Amino acid sequence: MRGTKNKLFKQSFCIIGLIASLTVEADSSLNQSLNKHQGTFENAAMQIWNWAEVGYQEYKSSELLKAELAANGFTIQSGVADIPTAFIAEYSNGGPVIGILGEYDALPGLMQTASPFKEPRDDVIAGHACGHHMFGAASAWAAVSIKEWLVKTGTKGTIRFYGTPAEEGGSGKVYMVRAGLFDDVDAVLHWHPSSSNAANAESSNANKSAKFRFSGISAHAAGSPHKGRSALDGVEAMNMMVNMMREHIPQESRIHYVITKGGLAPNVVPDVAEVYYYVRHPKREKVNEIFNWVVKASEGAAMGTETTVTHEVMHGNYSKLPNQTLQKIMHKNLVSRGGIKYSKKENEFAKEIYQTMVSPGNVIGDQEKIRPYGTSHTYGSTDVGDVSWVVPQAGWFKNCYMGSRHCRPLLARSCCWRNKHWLKRNKVSSSGLS
């Protein structure tokens, strides 16, 4: 094992140990496999980071992962569930089917260089603020090493890597579940970059999103405002009513929105305006109830502004159903693998990033710790939730940045920048919750 292990190496090392523990005790052959493939998947992670392709457009990222898996003896099914960037890579010699999830989509508008301060890139339109470049590459690395372990030990089993696009607002796994791609799976495992090392039995919020489009009549805002009907007024009236709703919905609920179209010039009454809404709650039924109330607010806003409104549902997710048995096994092995120790250069870089954070929840040094096992709930949402209702799943979080996981820009800086720094330090060519 060469020098100081970088973070990506240790994340894959952990997930491989966790998966192997579900069959028999892992042996040194796993370590040998990890060492052999380290450079390949480090490069893959940073190439995916550099491409930063948004959901359902991850053509290069998915092709790269497919190529690496095929080169290591996996059978590839491309375009599954009628999604061009979704795929399955499988190795089987019989036995139980263990699925490993991999994501590789980026978030729009978070283009960042590998520097410890705000410095947007001008060659891409998105960034890996949730670390999905690592998610996909590390999971593929795990699948390859487990496959080699199965071959070497003669253990019967099937390792199936799921290339799942568009977790960020597109819910690619929902369509893969509907297509029956998980029906024969015995267990699904996954992980995610985070601000701490933990393998809790975690539930999540269900959610539903939609774009509300208002149509009005354009007119000159000064010369003939009486002839116009402002679509933007409709959006603003809707937002005001939804904000008044907040007092009367369960406290576990979450509603958030962004105005995606609002007109182009102040002196023109906008005839088109659009607002994009998310509604969340731990129970799917309550999500639908609140969402229907939001729809009524849109209709009332249209009536009051003499505009019209339509809405298009963009995606929806079930809450994540935890499995205590799998999670306890996962936590036990996460403890045995341990946390992450920074080198001197890594500590210096981490301190630069840490200074930019607002009310961070952790301190530098916490990356070496494993949080005690327990149950928890995240108010975010994920399409892993839909998978969890058809097959037992277990997931875990690995510390990839210090501070609050609730701020996307800070997450983007610390997750993406520092990992690129680590790989550069190891002389690897390079290009971080729905």
Protein Blocks (a to p, Z undefined) as FASTA:
>chain_A
ZZjddfklmmmmmmmmmmmmmmmccdfklmmmmmmmmmmmmmmmmmmmmnopaehilmmm
mmmmmmmmmmnopacdehihhiakbccddddeejjdddddddfbdcehiaccddfbdcdd
fkbcbdcfkopmmmmmmmmmmmmmmmmmmmmnopacdddddddehknonommlmmmmnop
mmmpfbdcdddddfbdcdddcddddddddddddddddddfklmmmlpccfklmmmmmmmm
mmmmmmmgcfkbccddddfbgbjbfklccfbdcdddddddfblklmmmmmmmmmmmmmmm
mmmnopacddddfbdcddddddfklmmmmmmmmmmnopadddfklmmmmmmmmmmpghia
bdehjlmpccdddddddfbdcfklmmmmmoccddddddfbgcjfkbmklmmmmmmmmmmm
mmmmnopacfklZZ
